[in-house]
Amino acid sequence: MINTSKLKNSLTFKLVVLAALALLLLIPSFLISGLVQDRESQKEQAAVDIASKWAGTQQLTGPFLSIPYTRYRLVEQGAGKPHKTEAITEYWQILPEELKINGVIKPEKRHRGIFDVTVYQSELKIQGKFSRQDIKLPDVPISQIHLNEAELVMGISDLRGIKEEPKVKLGNTILDFKAGVNNSETVASGVHTNFSLKSEEDIQQTFEINLALNGSQSIKFVPMGRKTDVRIQSSWPAPSFNGSFLPDNRTVTDQGFKADWTILHLNRNFPQSWTTARYNLDESAFGLDLLSTAGNYQKIYRALNYALLFIGFTFLIFFFTEVLRNMQVHPLQYLLVGFALLLFFTLLLSFSEYVSFNMAYGIATLATLGLIGGYVKAILQSGSMATFITSILALLYTFIFVILQLEDLALLIGSIGMFCMLAAVMYLSRKVDWYGYGKA
């Protein structure tokens, strides 16, 4: 027959019960993780809805020359029938010798329900020049190259973002752009203008384009010049530079940022001109994202990874309080404290959608510490113990907060902190008579 009194006072049994409770409480933490994912998806949907009415992410490709030419090929018509000659139209793409883009990005906030979505207006000045080209293509006579049908093409990923009709100054001539592209092999969408050529000397032209372009969340550029220089400035304080190239120089402050890139044709995986070949220009795109509070959800995900540490370390504090102060804490009371710890994450999630993450973390921490501190004082009948346990928990919350703010050093600081916690537990338990606990 089981001795219930002995089992009640068994430290091994108590530790097994606490471990089971801690693991049981991980189930609600997974449910909270699902809630975070749901809120994040709702914010992404809000961004999609706003972008559908404003403009989506933008990628600028060009400008470049597109010259059509005719190639003839023989087509089989079946057994016993003569071959048929078929004319096909292909395009010769010529990239600029120099490409300079100077831009100013003006961010704005748009609201959908409780969610904020970052959009922007950009003013881009695009300058450059084309160098002289030898009008020679393999197996294509000069008479089949249609110089008079040449076009200047500018790839723009979302045409809804164009807010002022752009014009291009080619040499001393000002031309209007037309919507769409006639050849979608290089860019899927964009604008073009006729660039009628008479000879190879006409290709050597300078160009200047002023483009007012709206977009959402990010803007990217494809380095189409033999040498591409991009200079961007904005009042946005939290840019995320990404793509195939990072800025050569950047300055980021609370008042905004400045960044510049210089890309050579040797740095990308496509040539200065081509005909039938297809290249993935997107692989060489670079630019920036305008980060918003969507990053808060990622921080909450990271905080949830420490849920077991929150619960386990808090349970250890209560456990050593029982052992060292000869007090009794019921498993149900442990369970209620565990639920209070999990409520911290829901408070953090809900407040972070209205205020900054740091402020939300502070509010959730103070609320949780106040709840647990008051409960401890009630069940242990000791204000000093309540203050001691609350102080230890405050240190734990501060430690987790520091880790969440770090990126590269998070693993190092986290490992050192957990080592110190283990050392403290080992120190507190060094003189405990584990076999004699519970005896008269």
Protein Blocks (a to p, Z undefined) as FASTA:
>chain_A
ZZfklmmmpmklmmmmmmmmmmmmmmmmmmmmmmmmmmmmmmmmmmmmmmmmnopcddde
dddddddddddddddebehiacdddddddddddddfbdcdddddddddddehjbccdddd
ddddddddddddddddehiafklpcfklgccddddfblmlpmbdcdddehjaccdddedj
fblklpmbdcddddddfbfklmmccdddddddddehiacdddfbfbdcdddddfbfbdcd
edjbdcfbdcddfkbccddddddfklpccdfbdckbccdfklmggcdddddfklmmmmmm
mmmmmmmmmmmmmmmmmmmmmmmnopacdfklmmmmmmmmmmmmmmmmmmmmmmcfklmm
mmmmmmmmmmmmmmmmmmnopaklmmmmmmmmmmmmmmmmmmmmpmklmmmmmmmmmmmm
mmmmmmmmmmpcfklgoiZZ
